[in-house]
Amino acid sequence: MTVIELPDEQAAALKAKAAAEGLSLEAWLQKLAEQERPASRPRRHIADVILENMQDVPPEIMATMPEDGASQHDHYIYGWPKKEE
């Protein structure tokens, strides 16, 4: 048997959730443990996600994007002076 120690406040909150479903804390935790995990989406490379999100940006907006946005991101995000290249 595994024993998990929780602060009294957390234990009381979990017991209240279990009681709301008419279960003991142990039965409620067992029920949670037996639930199937939802099917996860397949992993994708971040570049693919970014490209997918950017495809809906209108061309006139893309034309206003800085060409040095990656190398000078601190300037555009935080307003720092541009780095010497």
N, C-alpha and C positions, 0 to 999 in steps of 0.2 A: 504494500500500500504506500502511496506517495502522500506525504503531508505537505500542504501548502499553507504557509502562515501569512495572514493578511492583517492589516490594521483593523481594529474593531469597526471603524467607520465603513470600510470597504466590505467587510464580511456582512455587516448589517444590510448594506445596500443589495448585495447578492441574495441574501436570505429573503429580502422583501420581494425581489423579482421572482424568485422561486415560489414563494407563497402566493403571489398573484396568479400563478399558473396552477396552484393547488398541489405543488410538489415540495418535497423536502429539498434542501440545498443539494444533497448528494444526488438525488434523482434528477434534479434540474441540470446539474453539471454533466451527469451521464448522458442525458438527452442531448445536450449541446455537443458533447464529444462524438456522439454517434451520427450527427447530422452530416450529410454529404456536403463537401465543399462545392461551391458553384464552379462550373466549368470556366477555366480561365481562358482569356483570349491568347492566341499565339503571340509569342514575343516577336517584336519587330525592331529593326534598327532605328535609332532615333532620327537618322537622316531621312528615312522613309516617312516617318510621322510628320516631320517638319515639311517635307515636300508636299505631302498630302494636304496639310493645313494651309500651305501657301498657295495652292493651285486656285483657290477662290478669290485671291486678292486681285483686284482689277489692275490692268497694266499701267494705268495712269498713277496709281498708288505705288506700284513697284518702281516706277521711273523716279520717284522722289526719295527712294531709299538710298542711304549713303553707300558708296562702293567700298569704303573702308570700315564698315560697321563691325566686322569681326576683329580686325586688328586694333581698332580704336573704341571698343565697346565701353571702356570706362568713361570716355569722353561723352558718349551718347547716353549712357545710363546715369552716371553720377555727375556729369558736368566737369570732370577733371580736364586739365589741359591735354591736348593731343600729344601723343608720344612721338618722338623723332623716329623716323623710319630709316 
